[in-house]
């Protein structure tokens, strides 16, 4: 949870531009999702386009707001 303030700040900076979904990788749903998307590192950020196609994956770090903006613009 030490990344929570950083993730919260990123979410606030991108509010209205992207939708964030946070999962606890140790929860039942989190484990299912973790396996479905073959994530092997926490944190993992997956960016999907409007058709739910994966366009970028950030592993082991919180992406910078500009990295997200560059993907969605």
N, C-alpha and C positions, 0 to 999 in steps of 0.2 A: 504494500500500500504506500510505500515511500514515493512512488511516482504519481499518486493521485493528485496532488496539487498541480503538477506539471500538466497532466492530462486535463484536469479541470480548466486550467488556463487556456490550453489549446482549444478545448471545446468552446469556451467563451469567445475566443478570437474568431472562430469559424462559424459562430452561431448564425443560422439562417442560410448558410452556404452548404453545409454537410450535416448529416445525421450521424451521431455517435451511438454506438451500442457497446457497452462494457460488459464483460463477462468475467466471472470468477472461474479460473481454470480448474479449480478444485471442486466446483459444484457439479451436480449431475448434468445439467444443461451445458455448463461450461466444458465439461469433459467431452460430451457428444460433439459440440461445435469444434473443439480443439482437434478432435480426430477427423471430423468431416473436412475441415480446411487444411489438414495436415500441418498444423503449426507445431513447431518444435522448440520454440523459444518464447519466453514471457519477458517483456510484453511483445506482442505482435499486433501491428496495425495493418488491416487490409482495407484498401480503398476500392470500392465498387463504382462502376458508372451507373447511369440511370436504368440500364437494362440488367443490372446486377451481375455484370461481368467484372471479374477482378482486373484492375488496371495497375495496381502497385501493392507491394507488401514491404513493410518496414519491420525488421526483426531486431529485438534486443534493445530498441531505443524508441524514444518518442520523436516523431517527425517534427520538423520545423513547420510553422504555419505556411511559409512560402512554398515548401515542397508540396503541400496539399493544394494550395491555390494554383500552382503550376499545372497540376493534374486535372483540375476541374474547370479551368478557363480555356 
